[in-house]
Amino acid sequence: MTHPFHPWRGREFVFVAIRQTWGEDRVSFFDELGVQRSLPRGWTDAADVDPFVVLAAGRSAFRVEDLVALADLVDELHRGADEAAGVKLISPQLLTRLCRPGLASEPQ
């Protein structure tokens, strides 16, 4: 197990097979109780080595494609914030006046 945040990180298991399951390559293995389990292949040392990681040799903390995805996400969040800025706040007092007949025309 090589996934950095998985609780089984660093543990070794008895390998069974790599199979296409649930739309992805998964590694099947037996846990310490003999129960067959599976995990995404990318979470194990059976995953293909990322050429960028090999060539970067620790000199880069992020891959370009990940930074582009992050920039897209930030842009999307900014667009959402800009659209939300156009939303008008309705105070409880205004809502009360709007909901009571005859009071909506009172000066604000």
ABEGO torsion letter per residue (X at the ends): XABAABAABGBBBBBABBBBBGGBBBBBBBBAAGBBBBBBAAABAABBBBAAAAAAGGABABBAAAAAAAAAAAAAAAAAAAAAAABBBBBAAAAAAAABBGAAABBX
